[in-house]
Amino acid sequence: MHSPDVAMRLLSFSPPRRTRHLGQNCDMKLTPAVYFQISPEIFNIFPKDMPYSRSQFKKCAVVGNGGILKKSKCGKEIDSADFVYRCNLPPISEKYVADVGMKTDVVTINPSIITERFQKLEKWRKPFYDVLQGYENASILLPAFYNTRNTDVSIRVKYVLDDFETQQSVYYFHPQYLINVSRFWLIQGVRAKRISSGLILVTAALELCDEVHLYGFWGFPMNPSGIFITHHYYDNVKPRPGFHAMPSEIFNFIHMHSKGILRVHTGMCS
């Protein structure tokens, strides 16, 4: 059982419509003095009720994309969790299933992925839809109101899924939640231009799950045994320097592991 300390300091991550009012100015505090007015059209895509509640799930797996997952054989263990989070549309094909599993309940999408891989969904939308079908009925989670660059393209995801009549739900982080999460982790020593999607998901999991298990979270070029590993389990593309503070995030996870708040998996799974 994790400590409630983290959860009690944060705002729930997926607010219902009543917390976002029609005509309200949505304060994008991460881009100062910028507001986005909630139109009737945008208001109608927000959920009427909270999709999740605190301590709703017993065992959750949050799957990062670190190269430490390669040859881990953790796929079955990940898929055995009651709820599985994944970050930023990672590949979960047969090539990787033994190490990372297939089950996905929530997957985040960084808007930059939509911009760079799918040309902002302004032309061919079928490739994006096809990628999402690999996650079956997983809910899609985006930071639509993080800053003005993210909003239009994130809202477009909902329209694409509606066009293809999929049953997948689309949710957006409340901007105040992202502010609260960033401030909380800053107090814990995570000093970064922007915290990672993985850290945000771990925070959400601590609110929603009795047990939180982390896989694929490792911010170093070597594993604990001193063997060099790729940055991701599927490629070796490095992140933009100075953007995230991955080592600091990992040190926090390891500290929480030592306190029994969550469990970090860094070795082979049985």
C-alpha angles and dihedrals in degrees: 000000000000125000114266091220095098095045095048093059097053139076116240109270102227111040124196123241093268091069091055111054128209108260092013119142107238106218110223094199092172086067100041121232093009121125133182117203115223106233124198089257093054093040091057094059094058116099116260092220138022108279093208137026136206116285090002094143131048102208124020131181120207108196119203122190100241122143088239086083093067111110090359094123088213096135098102093045092051092048091051091066119105091233130018127200123195131187129234106339099300118187113263099174127139088274090068106023096102090059104033106020127220108252114110127173099167129017124182124218122204106217089228087068090057090048097047103033101031104029093243090298089276096129126008109027100168095082089057092047090049091053091051091052088067086070092051109200098356117140116243118229123195138172093233095160099041091104138337094267090062101047106075096040092046093050088049089063089066092050092050092053090047090052090054091043094233122166093224114121123226120211132179129213113247105243091228089056091055090049092050093048092049092049093047093052092043087061087053090055102263100139108179139136085242132000115237127260087242093058091050091051092048088053091051091048091054087058097046105034137062092211124030120196121187124207127178095017109134127125101192135089093236131049121235089274092058096253117139114245135186119257093245128023089241102038143357100241109142123220123249107283116252094014103100130022098223099163090052091050091050093049088054091051092050090049090051089047090056089052093050093245093123138346125247115204113205103153141055117307118229 
